[in-house]
Amino acid sequence: MPLIIVIAILTALRYFEVGPFANLSWGWIIGLMVFAFVWFEWLERMFGLDKGDSHDKLEKARQERVKKAFRKDR
């Protein structure tokens, strides 16, 4: 997420030609956009960073349901 914020700020600074960013090449900004796209579409999924703790929480909830189901005497 910080990368997206940096890209948005750099784009605004370059577009409005603020200070030293007036001479910044659009290539750098587009390069960052491409990097962000590749990161969020492929690398995060490849490393499993997109799931976070959701898989662990779901597994824990499943185990609790199984324990409750087998504790009851039928």
N, C-alpha and C positions, 0 to 999 in steps of 0.2 A: 504494500500500500504506500509506503513512503516513496517508492520509485514513481508511482503514478502522480503523487503530489509534486515531486521534483520536476517531472515532465510538464505538468500543467503550469507551474511557475516559470520554468524556462521558456515555454511557448509564449506565455503572456509577456515576459520581459523582452523576448526577441521581437514579437509582433509589434509592441509599442515602442521598440528601440530605446530601451532604458539603459543608460550608462554603458558599461563595457559589453553588455549583451547585444547591443545594436550591431556589432560586427561578428557575432557568433554565427557560425555556419548552420544553416538549417539541417545539414547532414548529421551533425551531432545529435540534434533533437530527434530527428527521424530514426537515427541509429538507436537511441535510447527507447524509442517507441517499439522498434522491432525487437530489441532485447526483452522488453517487458512482455510483449506478445508471446515470444518464445518461452519465457519463464512461466507465465501463467497458463499457457496452453499445454506445454509438454513437460518441462522440467519439474514443476510442482507435482504433477501426476506421477511422473517417473519415480520421484523420491517419496511419494506418499504424503507430502506436506499439505495437500488440499483437504485431507480428511481430518487432520488434527486429532482431537481426543474423541471424536464422535464414534469411531469404531470401538474404542475401549469402553465407552459408556454403553453402547448397544450390547456389547458382549456381557458386560456386568449385569445389565437388566435382564438379559436372556438367562443367565445363570441363576439369578434370583427367582425368576419364574419357574425354572426347572426345579429348584429346591422347594419352592412352595407346593408344586404339583406332587412331588414325591413324599413330602412330609405328611400329607393327609393319609390317614388309614382308610382303606376302602373296604 
